[in-house]
């Protein structure tokens, strides 16, 4: 074995040792993170839940705004319409919205969200005329959805 080959073997062995140390360090960090997280979760169950600064209606508006923002970042104006429509459909049909909005408000919000969702999908698929047609279809579909989805109390 000549001198250069010996240096090559030494460098390769040092590199392997570095990988092992990095993996060991990553394993220790992940383990420590799991221990700390587990401790916090168990301590969190013993305290009262902190009241949110936002009201239920503000949270609904934030959900819709967030959906529009993400959609705009992904696909521009059409994406903003799709994101706002989808987020609005979710926001107005969750349990908190059923408790804190009147039926008419939830119906209006759901129909407007369906209209926005339909217009965005139509515009992405085929232009202005398709957007107008699919906006009408989205409004009709979301209205029928709210009419069919009635919550009846059982005594």
Rosetta blueprint (number, residue, H / E / L):
1 X L
2 X L
3 X H
4 X H
5 X H
6 X H
7 X H
8 X H
9 X H
10 X H
11 X H
12 X H
13 X H
14 X H
15 X H
16 X H
17 X H
18 X H
19 X H
20 X H
21 X H
22 X H
23 X H
24 X H
25 X H
26 X H
27 X H
28 X H
29 X H
30 X H
31 X H
32 X H
33 X H
34 X H
35 X H
36 X H
37 X H
38 X H
39 X H
40 X H
41 X H
42 X H
43 X H
44 X H
45 X L
46 X L
47 X L
48 X L
49 X L
50 X L
51 X L
52 X L
53 X L
54 X L
55 X L
56 X H
57 X H
58 X H
59 X H
60 X H
61 X H
62 X H
63 X H
64 X H
65 X H
66 X H
67 X H
68 X H
69 X H
70 X H
71 X H
72 X H
73 X H
74 X H
75 X H
76 X H
77 X H
78 X H
79 X H
80 X H
81 X H
82 X H
83 X H
84 X H
85 X H
86 X H
87 X H
88 X H
89 X H
90 X H
91 X H
92 X H
93 X L
94 X L
95 X H
96 X H
97 X H
98 X H
99 X H
100 X H
101 X L
102 X L
103 X H
104 X H
105 X H
106 X H
107 X H
108 X H
109 X H
110 X H
111 X H
112 X H
113 X H
114 X H
115 X H
116 X H
117 X H
118 X H
119 X H
120 X H
121 X H
122 X H
123 X H
124 X H
125 X H
126 X H
127 X L
128 X H
129 X H
130 X H
131 X H
132 X H
133 X H
134 X H
135 X H
136 X H
137 X H
138 X H
139 X H
140 X H
141 X H
142 X H
143 X H
144 X H
145 X H
146 X H
147 X H
148 X H
149 X L
150 X L
151 X L
152 X L
153 X L
154 X L
155 X L
